[in-house]
Amino acid sequence: MAYPRSSQPLFAGAGVSRQYVISIVKCYKGSRMSDAEKKRIQQLREEIRRHDWLYYVQASPEISDRRYDELMDELKALEAANPELITPDSPTQRVGGEPVGGFETVEHAEAMLSIDNTYNADELRAFDARIRKVLGQGVAFHYVVEPKIDGVAVSLLYEDGTLTLAATRGDGRRGDNITANTKAIRAIPLCLHGGGFPARLFVTGEIYWPRKEFDACNERRAAEGLEMFKNPRNGTAGTLKQLDPKVVAERRLDFRAYGFRAEPEWQVERVTQVVNKVKGFGIPVNEMTPCGGLDEVNAEIDRWSRRRAELDYEIDGVVIKVDEIAIREALGRTSRYPRWCIAYKYETERAETVLRSVDFQVGRLGTITPVAHFDPVALGGTTVSSASLHNFDQVERLDLRVGDTVMVEKAGEIIPQVVEVLRESRPGDAQPIAPPQTCPACGAKTSRDAGGVYLRCVNPECSAQIRERLRFFAGRDQMDIDTLGPAVIDQLVTRGLVKHFADIYALRKEEIAGLERMGEKSAENLLAAIEESKSRGPARLLAAMGIRHVGGRVAEVLIGHYEGIDALAAASQEELTEIDEVGPVIAATVCEFFASDAGRETIARLKNAGVKMSVEKRRQADEANLPLVGKTVVVTGTLEGFSRREAQDAIKMAGGKVASSVSKKTDFVVAGDNPGSKAKTARELGVETIDCQEFLKRIGRS
Ligand code: IVH
């Protein structure tokens, strides 16, 4: 589906530096607002909205988070210089408001109903039979099947294309006005895209917390000694009750719509006919599969149940709905449920087993986590025999003892949980679980952290911590050394060859070849992979060091600012705090790390080993000789031997600019397999299109 574009060609350069943004603002400040500047604000807003749409509706982002932030920074700077031009639907206004004092209650234009549940094929057949009986013979209709996302329902109102109200379900008739918080969710457009939208559009859908973001937030909370959220659904509900929209923005919630009503009404027969229209408005819509009859519905139920474990969100079943709008109306509702839809809920799988032991795992930051080991049980298609107990508060809450019979559950969470102790089955000799006084790996004394929930080993030389830190360092999102797997790491640490992750750069071939199941060839491969990791760049290196609160995102922001580890190390705490997204806690931790002996030694050793510490700065003379200087290039389709990101990096390294969309300013388009609409646009505009071979030639790599 095409995104409705403005008639303006959109600016789409490569990186815009902060200096650049500051200088634009300076020059704007000194002069009267010109038409060009107004136009630029419009272009930026349009461009940002388009990237939100690409990311959330199309699930195919064209630019990096970094680039997105740069666009946003530029817009913020321009608006700060010209506050009279700020409009409520500007993307900068998502967290523009002040914290609210509380939530006002609002009445829903149409009651938000609940859905009746079924748990098996018979109940589903009964639902289908009921509908057919009511409709009488010869009335044909279709179903749609969609995932039942386990989040929080919300209703949105767009008036003349602008989001004016968002409310929780509440008791179905009245809910809380959560408009300010909803605006902080990037997936929800502040204004509809394109045109042709109805005067009033009511959208219902689910706000949820993507698993990855949820885990990242819980990890940060654990590191800060804060209580973790029990599951994404609870976390979402808690987040939407926050009085400060900034907190909502940070947590990166997502949204999918499943209900649409327009005033004046759409003249269509089926809901699925509205979906493309709504997506075109920039609203992400829940996945919906049209199904002819029950057989197809059952196949969808199975398909979703198989996909469930791999989804980035939790579902507790699927929803089966009649697609035809007139038939929905004819079927009507009971006091609580519509008669045209039903939820097929997946059973929460539970099993009884006996807790045999609890051991304690030490994380890379020293956190000690109790892990339960029980008699193996079959749950959700796999056999499980262990489950994290998270922390000692949890052990106490459950009143868990070794020897207890326990219930283990694998509900929405794909990870099994011990949810209950069957007290009546407790044997006389059941053993209480005491928090260890000493670290199970190194024997150092343990201590409770400030919040009191977590127990830690504070010995930085603890072998378990070293192992975990090295695993993290070599992880895919950090230094990405895939041949350095857990088995090799275990041996390296146990044999004392590695005491610190920096030691891997001093490993010799004969040391590695001496490990179990390591021949000469694999030792060479591992060394080559370690060598290659030196060039990952400072942002990934910074994240890999595992400084508390400094994950991949924060590392990118910091390096985006300072371009290298040395410059970052020299920054003061005050300076760091001034950066967007860097709060006092992060600033303090970063400064503390670089001021510590251990931190300084780590940096010195990595530097000595030749690990890349800064973003490459080329001399101007060299730069002018690069093959793509002054060229703006667009990449489309799949290029052989290049990921999208690699192709873009190659263009930048060759001195060129990467653009996300084709315009007359584009010098050429590199088209791989299955090129999209961009190749077509290029043809229409008469922009040169080249293939992968020619591309290699032009960047000097043929
Ligand atoms: S339709 C009148 N579709 O499930 C029908 N609901 O148990 C209204 N939910 O409150 C809802 N995914 O929070 C619908 N694809 C989906 C859904 C869905 C999740 C939630 C929603 C609703 C609850 C009812």
Residues whose N, C-alpha, C, O or C-beta is under 5 A from the ligand:
A	BS01	IVH	L113 S114 I115 E146 P147 K148 I149 V152 A153 E206 Y258 V319 P338
